[in-house]
Amino acid sequence: MRIASVADVKAKFSSYLKTSENGPVVVTKYGRPVAILLSVTDEDEIERLILAYSPKFQSILDVAEQQIREGNGVKHEDFWHEVESEISNAG
């Protein structure tokens, strides 16, 4: 993991993009971390990162987890049975 100031990253951005392929680059401002520069290898990884930081998606997950804790969840096999049934009916 590399650590660099905002000014240094700004001046040598292409170099730090290349560096991020070997691990995250922590970007600092006045000596404090403010961002992380990550290399992304495919579109699925971008989607995972965006969803991980999406307040709306996190809210949906929180509601689902609460429902599961309250015993209102759907069993794994029931979920997939319903998905397969809907696929069959659509085709």
C-alpha positions in Angstrom: 0.0 0.0 0.0 1.3 3.4 -1.0 0.6 6.7 0.7 0.7 10.0 -1.2 -0.5 13.6 -0.8 -3.2 15.1 -2.9 -0.7 17.5 -4.4 1.6 14.6 -5.4 -1.3 12.5 -6.8 -2.5 15.5 -8.8 1.0 16.1 -10.2 1.6 12.5 -11.1 -1.9 11.0 -11.6 -1.0 8.6 -14.4 1.8 7.2 -12.3 -0.4 6.7 -9.3 -3.0 5.0 -11.5 -0.3 2.5 -12.5 0.8 2.1 -8.9 -2.8 1.3 -7.8 -2.6 -1.8 -10.0 -0.3 -3.3 -7.3 -2.4 -2.2 -4.3 -4.4 0.7 -3.0 -3.0 4.2 -2.8 -4.0 6.2 0.2 -4.4 9.8 -0.6 -3.7 12.3 2.2 -4.4 16.0 2.7 -2.5 17.7 5.5 -1.2 14.3 6.5 -4.7 12.8 7.0 -6.3 10.1 4.7 -9.0 11.5 2.5 -9.4 9.0 -0.3 -8.2 5.7 -1.7 -7.2 5.1 -5.3 -8.1 1.6 -6.3 -7.4 -0.3 -9.5 -10.5 -1.9 -11.0 -10.1 -5.0 -13.1 -13.7 -5.5 -14.5 -17.2 -4.0 -14.6 -18.5 -6.4 -12.0 -15.9 -5.0 -9.5 -17.1 -1.5 -10.3 -20.7 -2.5 -9.6 -19.8 -4.1 -6.3 -17.9 -1.0 -5.2 -20.8 1.3 -6.2 -23.4 -0.8 -4.4 -21.2 -1.1 -1.3 -21.3 2.7 -0.9 -24.9 3.3 -2.1 -27.1 4.5 0.8 -30.2 3.3 -1.0 -28.9 -0.2 -1.5 -27.6 -0.3 2.1 -31.1 0.7 3.2 -32.6 -2.2 1.2 -30.2 -4.6 2.8 -30.9 -3.3 6.3 -34.6 -3.8 5.8 -34.1 -7.3 4.5 -31.8 -8.2 7.4 -34.4 -6.9 9.9 -37.1 -9.0 8.2 -34.9 -12.1 8.4 -34.2 -11.5 12.1 -38.0 -11.2 12.7 -38.5 -14.5 10.9 -40.1 -12.9 7.9 -37.5 -13.9 5.4 -37.8 -16.3 2.5 -35.9 -19.6 2.6 -33.1 -20.0 0.1 -34.8 -23.0 -1.7 -38.2 -21.2 -1.7 -36.6 -18.2 -3.3 -35.0 -20.2 -6.1 -38.1 -22.2 -6.7 -40.1 -19.0 -7.2 -37.4 -17.6 -9.5 -37.4 -20.8 -11.6 -41.2 -20.8 -11.7 -41.3 -17.2 -13.0 -38.7 -18.0 -15.6 -40.8 -21.0 -16.8 -44.0 -18.9 -16.9 -42.3 -16.1 -18.8 -41.0 -18.4 -21.6 
